Amino acid sequence: MRVGFTIIALILTLALPYWVYLPFIFAGVIVFPLYIEAVFLALLIDTLYGGGEYGKMLFGFPFGIVAALLVIFAAPLREHLRFNA
């Protein structure tokens, strides 16, 4: 399921606008434990579309940094969520 989700996220990243694929990737970070693929997808987004002016301020990879922080901070949050109620 995780591999299929990552393939769909990759296709969405390449084909659709950011307001479609960013919530999808964010959902993957919340649902899957330690979804490191989000960081790689974010680095792909930064490489393809660039960070613009913000990319120069945040070392050139603003989405990558935000995705890495999101994965780190979502790990403790996931322990408090129950998906099988």
Secondary structure, 3 states (H helix, E strand, C coil): CHHHHHHHHHHHHHHCCHHHHHHHHHHHHHHCCCCCHHHHHHHHHHHHHCCHHHHHHCCCCHHHHHHHHHHHHHHHHHHHCCCCC
